[in-house]
Amino acid sequence: MTEGLSVDLTVMDGGTAAPVAAPQPASAGATARAASTPPSDDPQWWRSAVIYQIYPRSFADGNGDGVGDLAGVRQHLPYLADLGVDALWFTPWYDSPLADGGYDVADYRRIHPAFGDLAEAEALIGEALALGIRTIIDVVPNHVSDRHRWFQEALAAGPGSPERERFWFRPGRGDDGSQMPTSWPSNFSGDTWTRTTNPDGTPGEWYLHLFSPQQPDLNWDHPDVRREHEDILRFWFDRGVAGVRIDSAALLVKDPALPEVPEHPGAGEHPNQDRDELHDIYRGWRALADGYPGTRVLVGEIWLPDIERFALYLRPDELHTAFNFDFLARPWDAVELRASIDETLAAHAPVGAPSTWVLSNHDVTRAVTRYGREDSSFAFATKRKGTPTDLALGTRRARAAALLTAALPGSLYIYQGDELGLPEVEDLPDELREDPMHERSGGVDPGRDGCRVPLPWRGTQPPFGFSPEGADAEPWLPQPAGWAALTVQAQQSDPTSMLWLYRQALRIRRAEPGLGDGPLTWLDAPDGVLAFARGAAFASVTNLSAAPVDLPEHQAILLSSRPLVDGKLPPDSTVWLRTQHRPTGHLTT
């Protein structure tokens, strides 16, 4: 975006107009991207990429059955090109009973029938690439579905069989074997072991599942398990995917002695998390990925409190990147966010890996809702129904956070619907909730369905164009009637909207040489303000304090999440500035 493209437009919240980058018409970006060549073979594309997460069931329904599918995604590829993303990450689209939203995979080589088929997946990969958009798929190596062929064979074969060695079958403790082999905690509440029944009806062995009973854990000490997952990677790399996102990447390996979890486990001492043996697995995957043309990236989902242990997965011969959940979980507080940014950049620097930044995903409370709460941090253990939120405040903060994260060094992930400012849907009827986290907590945890409600595309009432015109089927989860103002159609020509802000931010990010991967320099700022420079002539300022602040010396305002007030940046807002040189001045309240 050049300096010449700067006009006065009023952005959200009214008040004095703030200069922001001049928009293109909604269709212009899509036309430009459609006419462009496919992505270059730049081996470093992933270091600065903007990656859009698609939850297939909820993105768009192409065939009218109320469930999102690959046909729906294909129909909306121009929208994604116009938004300005570099890659799509799909949560599991494979054949699955959907006991955990597809993270219980029954067959990696078959698309779930509700989503389409393999030919449609291949077509989508090719069509997206023609628009300059790469595809990243999910793999779930810690476990499979209990309907998976291997697990069904293991149940039929019985104790002591080779088929059971691919999983963690164990006899129970106690004289009658009625006690679970361990007391390991579950990621989904409840028990981590389920007892089988022998063919004669008597109680049998137990099997391990760190998540739900429908997701038996695999034994990664078994060569079949390792070979199978390497074959799965080849299967999809051969079909053109640009990378894989690895679910629960730190959980695969277990201590074969199955000891209990220590009260304070040291580094590498936890029996089922962050085991040192994991690194050999990912070195093998990296060698496989590096054998393909271009860069096929490995992205880890790694929840670890020890940021130095986290960084070990990002050494040059292991994963390319990993999700930075620490930043997502921090409250809307300048000290907390600055600490997360500093710690993240410091941890990544020794291994030469770029950081990743994300505000939401298919597992966590949406940012608009989270940032409007008294406690704006996120933790699975503290999710509760009925937590009050101020959506107007949350929206202001989510807008500011969108610009803050887009200006940070590294790659950016956007969860579908965040660009529309969708809130968490918290009043879903219990009988419609499908997430096992809700069921297994006895209803205490509201679960994750509230961030998975189908997207609103157009119109004034549900289903808001999620399904084709005239389709009779209702969306698999109901949309709030109040989402009429949040549809793509309602926002695409509105310069005060969240969608407009995201489109402008991504266009500036793509054009600005200092953004994406690269260094960050903090600027002097008062308490409650985060200000930093990127490159030679760009600065970002986020005001998390309670008072307006003056801006540093600048040449132009590129984009602002809220209008300035008497020339000052109001609370809960971010501004991007064009500077003549790297600013060094002190910001004042």
C-alpha positions as CSV (number, residue, x, y, z in Angstrom):
1,M,0.0,0.0,0.0
2,T,1.5,3.3,-1.0
3,E,1.3,6.6,0.9
4,G,-0.8,8.0,-1.9
5,L,-3.7,5.7,-0.9
6,S,-4.7,7.5,2.2
7,V,-8.1,9.2,2.7
8,D,-10.3,10.1,5.7
9,L,-12.8,7.5,6.6
10,T,-14.8,7.1,9.8
11,V,-14.1,3.9,11.6
12,M,-16.0,2.1,14.3
13,D,-17.3,3.9,17.4
14,G,-18.1,7.2,15.7
15,G,-16.3,10.4,16.8
16,T,-13.6,12.1,14.8
17,A,-12.6,10.5,11.5
18,A,-9.2,8.8,11.5
19,P,-7.2,8.5,8.3
20,V,-7.0,4.9,7.2
21,A,-5.8,3.2,4.1
22,A,-8.1,3.6,1.1
23,P,-10.0,0.4,0.4
24,Q,-10.4,-1.4,-2.9
25,P,-13.9,-2.6,-3.9
26,A,-14.7,-6.0,-2.4
27,S,-14.2,-7.8,-5.7
28,A,-11.0,-6.1,-6.7
29,G,-8.7,-8.1,-4.5
30,A,-10.3,-11.4,-5.7
31,T,-9.9,-10.4,-9.3
32,A,-6.3,-9.5,-8.8
33,R,-5.5,-12.7,-7.0
34,A,-7.5,-14.8,-9.5
35,A,-5.4,-13.3,-12.3
36,S,-2.1,-13.8,-10.5
37,T,0.2,-16.8,-11.0
38,P,0.2,-19.6,-8.4
39,P,2.5,-19.1,-5.4
40,S,6.2,-18.9,-6.1
41,D,8.6,-21.6,-5.0
42,D,9.9,-19.3,-2.3
43,P,11.2,-21.8,0.3
44,Q,10.6,-19.2,3.1
45,W,6.9,-18.5,2.3
46,W,5.7,-19.9,5.6
47,R,7.8,-17.5,7.7
48,S,5.5,-14.6,7.0
49,A,2.3,-16.4,5.8
50,V,-1.2,-15.4,6.7
51,I,-3.0,-18.7,7.3
52,Y,-6.8,-19.0,7.5
53,Q,-8.3,-21.8,9.5
54,I,-11.3,-23.6,8.1
55,Y,-13.5,-25.8,10.2
56,P,-15.3,-27.5,7.3
57,R,-18.6,-28.2,9.0
58,S,-19.2,-24.6,9.7
59,F,-17.6,-22.6,6.8
60,A,-20.1,-23.0,4.0
61,D,-22.7,-25.6,2.9
62,G,-22.5,-26.3,-0.8
63,N,-25.1,-29.1,-1.2
64,G,-27.9,-27.8,1.1
65,D,-27.8,-30.4,3.8
66,G,-27.0,-28.0,6.6
67,V,-23.4,-29.2,7.0
68,G,-20.4,-27.3,5.6
69,D,-18.5,-29.1,2.9
70,L,-15.6,-28.8,0.4
71,A,-18.1,-27.7,-2.3
72,G,-18.9,-24.7,-0.1
73,V,-15.2,-23.8,0.4
74,R,-14.6,-24.0,-3.4
75,Q,-17.5,-21.6,-4.0
76,H,-16.0,-19.1,-1.6
77,L,-12.4,-19.3,-2.7
78,P,-12.7,-15.8,-4.2
79,Y,-13.7,-14.4,-0.8
80,L,-10.6,-15.9,0.7
81,A,-8.4,-14.5,-2.1
82,D,-10.0,-11.1,-1.6
83,L,-9.3,-11.3,2.2
84,G,-5.6,-11.7,1.3
85,V,-4.6,-15.0,2.9
86,D,-1.7,-17.1,1.8
87,A,-2.8,-20.5,2.9
88,L,-5.8,-22.5,4.3
89,W,-5.5,-24.8,7.2
90,F,-8.3,-27.4,7.3
91,T,-9.3,-29.1,10.5
92,P,-9.8,-32.9,9.8
93,W,-11.8,-33.5,6.7
94,Y,-11.4,-37.3,6.8
95,D,-13.8,-40.1,7.3
96,S,-14.8,-40.0,11.0
97,P,-17.8,-40.8,13.3
98,L,-17.3,-37.1,14.5
99,A,-17.3,-38.0,18.1
100,D,-14.8,-35.1,18.5
101,G,-15.5,-32.9,15.5
102,G,-13.4,-35.1,13.2
103,Y,-10.4,-35.5,15.5
104,D,-11.3,-39.1,15.8
105,V,-10.1,-40.2,12.4
106,A,-11.3,-43.5,10.9
107,D,-9.6,-43.3,7.5
108,Y,-7.0,-40.7,6.5
109,R,-7.3,-41.6,2.8
110,R,-11.0,-41.0,2.5
111,I,-12.9,-37.7,2.9
112,H,-15.9,-37.7,5.2
113,P,-18.9,-38.2,3.0
114,A,-20.6,-35.2,4.5
115,F,-17.7,-33.0,3.2
116,G,-17.3,-34.6,-0.3
117,D,-14.8,-37.0,-1.6
118,L,-11.1,-37.3,-2.5
119,A,-11.6,-36.0,-6.0
120,E,-13.2,-32.8,-4.6
121,A,-10.4,-32.4,-2.1
122,E,-7.8,-32.6,-4.9
123,A,-9.8,-30.1,-7.0
124,L,-10.0,-27.7,-4.0
125,I,-6.2,-27.9,-3.5
126,G,-5.6,-27.1,-7.2
127,E,-8.2,-24.3,-7.4
128,A,-6.9,-22.6,-4.3
129,L,-3.3,-22.8,-5.6
130,A,-4.4,-21.2,-8.8
131,L,-5.6,-18.2,-6.7
132,G,-2.3,-18.1,-4.9
133,I,-3.5,-20.0,-1.8
134,R,-1.7,-23.1,-0.4
135,T,-3.4,-25.8,1.6
136,I,-2.4,-27.2,5.0
137,I,-4.2,-30.3,6.4
138,D,-4.6,-31.6,9.9
139,V,-3.1,-34.9,11.1
140,V,-3.9,-36.4,14.5
141,P,-1.1,-38.8,15.4
142,N,-1.8,-39.3,19.1
143,H,-5.0,-41.3,18.5
144,V,-7.5,-42.7,16.0
145,S,-11.2,-43.3,16.1
146,D,-12.5,-46.4,17.9
147,R,-14.0,-47.2,14.4
148,H,-10.5,-47.3,12.8
149,R,-9.7,-50.7,11.2
150,W,-6.7,-51.2,13.5
151,F,-8.7,-50.7,16.7
152,Q,-11.5,-53.0,15.6
153,E,-8.9,-55.6,14.7
154,A,-7.4,-55.2,18.2
155,L,-10.7,-55.7,20.0
156,A,-11.4,-58.8,17.9
157,A,-7.9,-60.3,18.4
158,G,-8.0,-60.2,22.2
159,P,-5.3,-59.9,24.9
160,G,-1.7,-60.6,24.0
161,S,-2.3,-60.2,20.2
162,P,0.0,-58.3,17.9
163,E,-3.0,-56.2,16.9
164,R,-3.3,-54.8,20.4
165,E,0.4,-53.8,20.5
166,R,-0.4,-50.8,18.3
167,F,-2.4,-49.3,21.2
168,W,-2.1,-49.2,25.0
169,F,-4.0,-52.2,26.2
170,R,-3.3,-53.2,29.8
171,P,-4.8,-55.4,32.5
172,G,-6.4,-53.5,35.3
173,R,-5.0,-53.2,38.8
174,G,-6.4,-55.0,41.8
175,D,-7.2,-58.7,42.3
176,D,-10.1,-58.6,39.8
177,G,-8.5,-56.0,37.4
178,S,-11.3,-53.5,38.1
179,Q,-9.0,-50.6,38.8
180,M,-7.6,-48.5,35.9
181,P,-3.9,-49.1,35.1
182,T,-3.1,-45.4,35.9
183,S,-4.8,-42.3,37.3
184,W,-3.6,-40.1,34.5
185,P,-5.7,-36.9,34.0
186,S,-7.7,-36.5,30.8
187,N,-7.7,-33.6,28.4
188,F,-11.5,-33.9,28.3
189,S,-12.3,-34.5,32.0
190,G,-13.2,-37.9,33.2
191,D,-11.1,-41.1,33.0
192,T,-8.3,-41.9,30.6
193,W,-8.9,-45.7,30.5
194,T,-11.9,-47.7,29.3
195,R,-12.4,-51.4,30.0
196,T,-13.2,-53.7,27.2
197,T,-15.5,-56.7,27.3
198,N,-14.3,-60.2,26.3
199,P,-16.3,-62.3,23.7
200,D,-17.8,-64.3,26.6
201,G,-19.1,-61.1,28.3
202,T,-16.6,-61.0,31.1
203,P,-14.6,-57.7,31.8
204,G,-11.4,-57.5,29.8
205,E,-8.4,-55.3,29.4
206,W,-8.3,-51.6,29.6
207,Y,-7.2,-49.2,26.8
208,L,-5.7,-45.7,27.1
209,H,-7.3,-42.6,25.7
210,L,-6.0,-39.2,26.8
211,F,-9.1,-37.7,25.2
212,S,-12.5,-39.4,24.8
213,P,-13.1,-43.2,24.9
214,Q,-13.8,-42.9,21.1
215,Q,-10.2,-41.9,20.6
216,P,-7.8,-44.7,21.6
217,D,-4.2,-43.6,21.9
218,L,-1.6,-45.2,19.5
219,N,1.6,-46.8,20.7
220,W,4.4,-44.8,19.0
221,D,6.9,-47.4,20.0
222,H,5.4,-49.7,17.4
223,P,6.9,-49.6,13.9
224,D,3.5,-50.0,12.2
225,V,2.4,-46.7,13.7
226,R,5.4,-44.8,12.5
227,R,5.3,-46.3,9.0
228,E,1.6,-45.6,8.7
229,H,1.9,-41.9,9.5
230,E,4.8,-41.5,7.2
231,D,2.7,-43.0,4.4
232,I,-0.2,-40.6,5.3
233,L,2.1,-37.7,4.9
234,R,3.3,-39.0,1.5
235,F,-0.3,-39.6,0.4
236,W,-1.3,-35.9,0.9
237,F,2.0,-34.4,-0.2
238,D,1.6,-36.3,-3.4
239,R,-1.8,-34.5,-3.8
240,G,-0.3,-31.1,-3.5
241,V,-0.8,-30.0,0.1
242,A,1.8,-27.5,1.3
243,G,2.0,-28.8,4.9
244,V,0.4,-30.4,7.8
245,R,-0.7,-29.2,11.2
246,I,0.1,-31.8,13.9
247,D,-2.6,-32.1,16.5
248,S,-1.5,-32.6,20.2
249,A,2.0,-32.8,18.9
250,A,3.6,-33.2,22.4
251,L,1.5,-36.2,23.5
252,L,2.4,-39.0,21.2
253,V,5.1,-40.8,23.2
254,K,4.4,-42.4,26.6
255,D,6.7,-43.9,29.2
256,P,6.2,-47.7,28.6
257,A,6.3,-48.3,32.4
258,L,3.1,-46.1,32.7
259,P,4.1,-44.4,36.0
260,E,1.8,-41.9,37.6
261,V,2.3,-38.2,36.8
262,P,4.7,-36.7,39.3
263,E,3.4,-33.7,41.3
264,H,6.1,-31.5,39.8
265,P,7.6,-33.3,36.8
266,G,10.9,-32.1,35.6
267,A,11.9,-31.5,32.0
268,G,11.1,-34.7,30.0
269,E,9.9,-36.5,33.1
270,H,6.1,-36.4,32.4
271,P,4.9,-39.9,31.4
272,N,2.7,-38.8,28.5
273,Q,3.8,-35.2,27.6
274,D,6.8,-33.7,26.0
275,R,8.9,-36.9,26.0
276,D,12.4,-36.5,24.6
277,E,11.8,-39.4,22.2
278,L,9.3,-37.2,20.3
279,H,12.1,-35.3,18.6
280,D,13.3,-38.4,16.6
281,I,9.8,-38.8,15.2
282,Y,9.7,-35.2,14.0
283,R,13.2,-35.4,12.6
284,G,11.9,-38.3,10.4
285,W,8.9,-36.3,9.3
286,R,11.1,-33.3,8.5
287,A,13.4,-35.5,6.3
288,L,10.3,-36.8,4.5
289,A,8.9,-33.4,3.9
290,D,12.2,-32.0,2.8
291,G,12.3,-34.7,0.1
292,Y,9.4,-33.0,-1.8
293,P,9.8,-29.9,-4.1
294,G,9.1,-26.6,-2.5
295,T,8.7,-26.3,1.2
296,R,6.1,-28.6,2.8
297,V,5.7,-27.2,6.3
298,L,5.2,-29.0,9.6
299,V,3.2,-27.0,12.1
300,G,2.9,-28.3,15.7
301,E,0.1,-27.8,18.1
302,I,2.1,-27.7,21.3
303,W,0.8,-26.5,24.6
304,L,3.8,-26.3,27.0
305,P,4.4,-23.9,29.9
306,D,8.2,-24.2,29.5
307,I,9.0,-22.0,26.5
308,E,12.5,-23.3,26.2
309,R,11.2,-26.9,25.8
310,F,8.7,-25.5,23.3
311,A,11.5,-24.1,21.2
312,L,13.3,-27.5,21.0
313,Y,10.6,-28.7,18.6
314,L,11.6,-25.9,16.2
315,R,15.2,-26.8,15.7
316,P,16.2,-26.7,12.0
317,D,15.7,-30.4,11.5
318,E,12.3,-30.7,13.2
319,L,9.1,-28.7,12.9
320,H,9.0,-25.5,10.9
321,T,6.7,-23.7,13.3
322,A,4.4,-24.3,16.2
323,F,1.3,-22.4,17.5
324,N,2.0,-19.8,20.1
325,F,-0.8,-20.4,22.6
326,D,0.8,-18.3,25.3
327,F,-0.1,-15.1,23.6
328,L,-3.7,-16.2,23.0
329,A,-4.1,-17.1,26.6
330,R,-2.9,-13.8,28.0
331,P,-5.4,-11.2,29.3
332,W,-5.8,-7.8,27.6
333,D,-3.0,-6.2,29.6
334,A,0.0,-4.4,28.3
335,V,2.5,-6.0,30.8
336,E,1.2,-9.5,30.1
337,L,1.1,-9.1,26.3
338,R,4.6,-7.5,26.2
339,A,6.0,-10.3,28.4
340,S,4.5,-12.9,26.0
341,I,5.9,-11.2,23.0
342,D,9.3,-10.9,24.5
343,E,9.4,-14.4,25.8
344,T,8.2,-15.8,22.5
345,L,10.7,-13.9,20.3
346,A,13.5,-14.8,22.7
347,A,12.7,-18.5,22.6
348,H,12.5,-18.6,18.9
349,A,15.6,-16.7,18.2
350,P,18.2,-19.4,19.1
351,V,16.6,-21.9,16.7
352,G,16.0,-19.4,13.9
353,A,12.2,-20.2,13.7
354,P,9.5,-17.5,13.2
355,S,6.9,-17.0,15.8
356,T,3.2,-17.6,15.1
357,W,0.4,-15.4,16.3
358,V,-3.2,-16.3,16.7
359,L,-6.2,-14.8,18.7
360,S,-8.7,-17.7,18.3
361,N,-9.2,-21.2,17.0
362,H,-11.8,-24.0,17.0
363,D,-11.0,-24.8,20.6
364,V,-11.0,-21.5,22.4
365,T,-13.6,-18.8,23.3
366,R,-13.7,-16.2,20.5
367,A,-11.8,-13.0,21.0
368,V,-14.8,-10.7,20.8
369,T,-16.3,-12.5,23.8
370,R,-13.1,-13.2,25.7
371,Y,-11.8,-9.6,25.6
372,G,-15.1,-8.3,26.9
373,R,-14.8,-10.2,30.2
374,E,-13.4,-9.0,33.5
375,D,-10.9,-11.9,33.2
376,S,-9.9,-11.7,29.5
377,S,-7.4,-14.5,29.7
378,F,-8.1,-18.0,28.5
379,A,-7.8,-21.4,30.2
380,F,-9.7,-24.6,29.5
381,A,-10.0,-25.2,33.3
382,T,-11.9,-22.0,33.9
383,K,-14.4,-22.0,31.1
384,R,-17.9,-21.8,32.6
385,K,-21.4,-21.0,31.4
386,G,-22.9,-17.7,32.2
387,T,-19.7,-15.7,32.4
388,P,-20.7,-12.0,31.8
389,T,-19.2,-10.2,28.8
390,D,-19.3,-6.7,27.3
391,L,-19.4,-7.3,23.6
392,A,-18.9,-3.7,22.6
393,L,-15.8,-3.6,24.7
394,G,-14.7,-7.0,23.4
395,T,-15.2,-5.8,19.8
396,R,-13.1,-2.7,20.4
397,R,-10.3,-4.8,21.9
398,A,-10.5,-7.5,19.2
399,R,-10.1,-4.9,16.5
400,A,-7.1,-3.5,18.3
401,A,-5.7,-7.0,18.8
402,A,-6.2,-7.8,15.1
403,L,-3.8,-5.0,14.1
404,L,-1.4,-5.7,17.0
405,T,-1.0,-9.4,16.0
406,A,-0.8,-8.7,12.3
407,A,2.2,-6.3,12.9
408,L,4.2,-8.8,15.0
409,P,7.1,-10.8,13.4
410,G,6.4,-14.1,11.9
411,S,3.2,-15.8,10.6
412,L,-0.4,-15.0,11.4
413,Y,-3.3,-17.4,11.8
414,I,-6.9,-16.2,11.5
415,Y,-9.8,-18.5,12.6
416,Q,-12.8,-18.4,10.3
417,G,-15.3,-15.7,11.5
418,D,-12.9,-13.7,13.5
419,E,-12.6,-11.4,10.4
420,L,-16.3,-10.9,10.8
421,G,-16.1,-10.1,14.5
422,L,-18.3,-13.1,15.5
423,P,-18.8,-13.6,19.2
424,E,-19.0,-16.9,21.0
425,V,-22.5,-18.3,20.8
426,E,-23.1,-19.1,24.5
427,D,-26.8,-19.9,24.6
428,L,-26.9,-23.0,22.5
429,P,-29.4,-25.5,23.9
430,D,-27.6,-28.4,25.7
431,E,-29.3,-31.0,23.6
432,L,-27.6,-29.5,20.5
433,R,-24.1,-29.4,21.9
434,E,-21.8,-32.1,20.5
435,D,-18.5,-31.3,22.0
436,P,-17.3,-34.1,24.4
437,M,-15.7,-31.6,26.7
438,H,-19.2,-30.5,27.6
439,E,-20.6,-34.0,28.2
440,R,-17.6,-35.3,30.0
441,S,-17.5,-32.3,32.4
442,G,-21.2,-33.0,33.4
443,G,-22.2,-29.7,31.7
444,V,-19.8,-27.6,33.8
445,D,-17.6,-26.8,30.8
446,P,-19.8,-25.2,28.1
447,G,-17.5,-26.9,25.5
448,R,-16.3,-25.6,22.2
449,D,-19.5,-25.6,20.1
450,G,-20.0,-21.9,20.7
451,C,-17.0,-21.0,18.5
452,R,-18.0,-23.5,15.8
453,V,-21.4,-22.1,14.8
454,P,-21.8,-21.8,11.0
455,L,-20.7,-18.6,9.3
456,P,-23.2,-15.9,8.2
457,W,-22.7,-15.0,4.6
458,R,-25.7,-12.9,3.5
459,G,-29.3,-12.0,4.2
460,T,-31.2,-10.8,7.3
461,Q,-32.2,-14.0,9.0
462,P,-30.7,-17.5,9.6
463,P,-29.2,-19.4,7.9
464,F,-27.7,-16.3,6.5
465,G,-26.7,-17.9,3.2
466,F,-24.7,-20.7,4.9
467,S,-26.7,-23.1,2.7
468,P,-27.8,-22.6,-0.9
469,E,-31.0,-20.5,-1.6
470,G,-34.1,-22.7,-1.1
471,A,-32.3,-25.4,0.9
472,D,-34.6,-26.9,3.5
473,A,-32.0,-28.2,6.0
474,E,-31.2,-26.2,9.1
475,P,-27.5,-25.6,9.9
476,W,-26.1,-28.3,12.2
477,L,-25.8,-25.6,14.9
478,P,-28.2,-22.7,15.0
479,Q,-27.0,-19.1,14.3
480,P,-28.2,-16.2,16.4
481,A,-30.8,-14.0,14.8
482,G,-28.6,-11.0,15.8
483,W,-25.9,-11.9,13.3
484,A,-27.6,-10.1,10.4
485,A,-25.3,-7.2,10.9
486,L,-22.2,-9.5,10.9
487,T,-22.7,-11.2,7.5
488,V,-20.1,-10.9,4.8
489,Q,-22.7,-9.1,2.7
490,A,-23.4,-6.5,5.4
491,Q,-19.8,-5.8,6.1
492,Q,-18.0,-6.0,2.7
493,S,-18.8,-2.4,1.7
494,D,-18.8,-0.9,5.2
495,P,-15.5,0.9,6.1
496,T,-16.4,0.7,9.8
497,S,-16.7,-3.1,9.8
498,M,-14.4,-5.8,11.2
499,L,-14.1,-7.4,7.7
500,W,-13.0,-4.1,6.2
501,L,-10.4,-3.7,8.9
502,Y,-9.0,-7.2,8.3
503,R,-8.9,-6.8,4.5
504,Q,-7.0,-3.5,4.8
505,A,-4.6,-4.9,7.4
506,L,-3.7,-7.9,5.3
507,R,-3.2,-5.7,2.2
508,I,-0.9,-3.4,4.1
509,R,0.9,-6.4,5.6
510,R,1.5,-7.9,2.2
511,A,2.8,-4.6,0.7
512,E,4.8,-3.3,3.7
513,P,8.4,-4.5,3.5
514,G,8.9,-4.3,7.3
515,L,6.0,-6.6,8.2
516,G,5.9,-10.4,8.3
517,D,9.1,-12.1,9.4
518,G,11.9,-9.9,10.6
519,P,13.1,-7.8,13.6
520,L,11.0,-5.8,16.0
521,T,12.2,-2.8,18.0
522,W,10.3,-1.6,21.0
523,L,9.6,2.2,21.3
524,D,9.5,4.1,24.5
525,A,5.9,4.3,25.7
526,P,3.9,5.1,28.9
527,D,2.5,2.4,31.0
528,G,-0.3,0.5,29.3
529,V,0.9,1.2,25.8
530,L,2.7,-1.2,23.4
531,A,4.6,0.6,20.7
532,F,7.2,-0.9,18.3
533,A,8.8,-0.3,15.0
534,R,9.1,-2.8,12.1
535,G,11.5,-2.1,9.3
536,A,12.7,1.4,8.5
537,A,9.4,3.3,8.3
538,F,6.6,1.5,10.1
539,A,5.3,1.7,13.6
540,S,2.4,0.1,15.5
541,V,1.0,1.6,18.7
542,T,-1.6,-0.2,20.9
543,N,-3.2,1.7,23.7
544,L,-4.3,-0.7,26.5
545,S,-4.4,2.1,29.1
546,A,-7.5,4.0,30.4
547,A,-6.4,7.4,28.8
548,P,-5.8,8.6,25.3
549,V,-2.1,8.9,24.2
550,D,-0.2,11.1,21.8
551,L,1.3,9.4,18.8
552,P,5.0,9.4,18.0
553,E,6.2,11.6,15.1
554,H,4.9,10.1,11.9
555,Q,4.3,10.9,8.2
556,A,0.9,9.3,7.8
557,I,-1.7,7.0,9.4
558,L,-2.0,3.8,7.5
559,L,-4.8,2.2,9.5
560,S,-6.5,2.6,12.8
561,S,-8.8,0.3,14.7
562,R,-10.7,3.3,16.1
563,P,-10.9,7.0,15.2
564,L,-8.4,9.3,16.9
565,V,-9.9,11.8,19.4
566,D,-8.3,15.2,19.2
567,G,-5.3,13.7,17.5
568,K,-4.8,11.1,20.3
569,L,-5.2,7.3,20.2
570,P,-8.1,6.3,22.5
571,P,-8.0,3.4,24.9
572,D,-8.4,-0.1,23.5
573,S,-7.2,0.7,20.0
574,T,-4.2,0.2,17.7
575,V,-2.8,2.5,14.9
576,W,-0.3,1.7,12.2
577,L,1.9,4.6,11.2
578,R,4.2,5.5,8.3
579,T,7.3,7.1,9.6
580,Q,10.1,9.0,7.8
581,H,12.6,7.0,9.8
582,R,12.6,4.6,12.7
583,P,10.8,6.5,15.5
584,T,12.6,6.9,18.8
585,G,10.5,9.4,20.6
586,H,8.6,8.9,23.9
587,L,4.9,8.6,23.7
588,T,3.0,10.6,26.3
589,T,-0.5,10.5,27.8
